[in-house]
């Protein structure tokens, strides 16, 4: 395995909200293309690049994320660069912040041996770890939830009792 130097481009972008994505995307794409044209083999963009920081509950258009992914894939395929960017991912009605690695292993002949296998193995291990942590979290939520340990109702005050007189049941005293 050779230890030849690699050219890396780390792009720092101006933070943008998803509402500004359509006007900011051509600039972002231009900077990625410029880095690829300059010979960068690895291009890294920040978290929340596509479609931007999601604040609020308004649904993000999945076609917007897919279109941006196609643009990034086109640059990676044309230049042979590996591009890492933060983007949104839809799963049903949920929206997750994800990291995407776009590489063109099939058309790039000088990929380091084992890189693809290692990436897939790490992805599978992190998926397994996430599932186990999710199951453990659900267990702890149910085990430590005080509402789950007590009954469906609580007796706050007993209005009639043969055991305890009324003046001993009240926790408020009135001064006259």
TIBA-698719 format. One line per field, with one value per residue (C-alpha): residue number from 0; y, x, z. Coordinates in steps of 0.5 Angstrom, whole numbers, m for minus. Each point is the difference from the previous one (the first is absolute). Example, Ala and Ser with C-alpha at 12.3 -4.5 7.8 and 13.67 -1.06 7.14 Angstrom:
% TIBA-698719
seq = [0	1]
north = [m9	7]
east = [25	2]
up = [16	m2]
This chain:
% TIBA-698719
seq = [0	1	2	3	4	5	6	7	8	9	10	11	12	13	14	15	16	17	18	19	20	21	22	23	24	25	26	27	28	29	30	31	32	33	34	35	36	37	38	39	40	41	42	43	44	45	46	47	48	49	50	51	52	53	54	55	56	57	58	59	60	61	62	63	64	65	66	67	68	69	70	71	72	73	74	75	76	77	78	79	80	81	82	83	84	85	86	87	88	89	90	91	92	93	94	95	96	97	98	99	100	101	102	103	104	105	106	107	108	109	110	111	112	113	114	115	116	117	118	119	120	121	122	123	124	125	126	127	128	129	130	131	132	133	134	135	136	137	138	139	140	141	142	143	144	145	146	147	148	149	150	151	152	153	154	155	156	157	158	159	160	161	162	163	164	165	166	167	168	169	170	171	172	173	174	175]
north = [0	7	6	5	7	1	7	2	6	2	5	5	3	5	m3	0	m2	m4	6	2	m6	1	6	m2	m7	3	3	m6	m5	5	0	m8	0	5	m5	m6	4	2	m7	m2	m7	1	6	1	4	2	m3	3	2	m3	2	5	0	m2	4	m1	m6	2	m6	0	m1	m7	1	6	m5	m5	6	2	m7	m1	7	m3	m7	4	4	m7	m4	6	1	m7	4	m3	5	0	5	1	m1	m2	m6	m2	m7	0	7	1	4	m2	4	m5	0	m2	m3	0	m3	m4	m6	m4	6	2	m5	2	0	m3	m7	m2	7	m2	m6	3	6	m5	m4	6	2	m6	0	7	m2	m6	4	5	m5	m3	7	1	m6	1	8	m3	m5	5	5	m5	m3	7	4	1	0	m7	m3	3	m2	3	5	3	2	7	1	m4	4	m5	m5	m3	m1	7	7	5	5	m5	m1	8	2	8	3	6	6	3]
east = [0	3	0	m1	m2	m7	m3	m6	m5	m4	m5	m3	m6	m5	m5	m7	m7	m4	m4	7	2	m3	4	6	1	3	6	1	0	5	5	m1	2	5	4	m1	3	6	1	m3	m1	m4	m5	m3	m6	m3	m6	m7	2	m6	m5	3	m2	m7	m3	m8	m4	m2	2	6	m1	3	1	4	5	0	2	5	3	0	4	5	0	1	6	3	m1	4	6	1	0	m4	m5	m2	m6	m5	m7	m7	m3	m8	m2	m8	m2	6	6	7	7	5	7	0	7	0	5	1	3	m2	3	6	6	4	m4	4	m1	m5	m3	m7	0	2	m5	m6	3	0	m7	m3	3	m2	m7	0	2	m5	m5	2	1	m7	m3	4	m3	m7	1	3	m6	m5	4	1	m6	m4	m7	1	2	m6	m7	m5	m3	3	m5	2	m5	m5	m7	m3	4	m1	7	3	m4	m1	5	5	m1	1	7	m2	m2	m4	1	m6]
up = [0	m2	4	m5	1	m1	m2	5	0	6	m2	5	m2	2	5	m4	2	m4	m3	m3	m3	m7	m1	4	m4	m6	4	4	m6	m4	6	0	m7	1	5	m4	m7	5	1	7	1	6	1	7	1	6	4	m2	m7	m4	1	6	7	1	5	2	m2	m8	m4	m4	m8	m1	m7	2	3	m5	m5	4	0	m7	m1	5	m3	m7	2	4	m6	m5	5	3	7	6	3	7	2	5	m2	1	0	0	3	0	3	4	m2	2	m1	m3	m3	m7	m3	m8	m3	m7	2	m7	m4	4	m1	6	6	6	1	5	1	m3	4	6	m1	m1	6	5	m3	2	7	1	m2	5	5	m1	0	7	3	m2	3	6	0	0	5	5	m2	2	6	3	m1	6	m3	m2	7	3	m1	m5	6	6	6	2	6	3	1	5	5	6	2	m1	2	m5	3	0	m8	m2	m1	0	7	0	5	3]
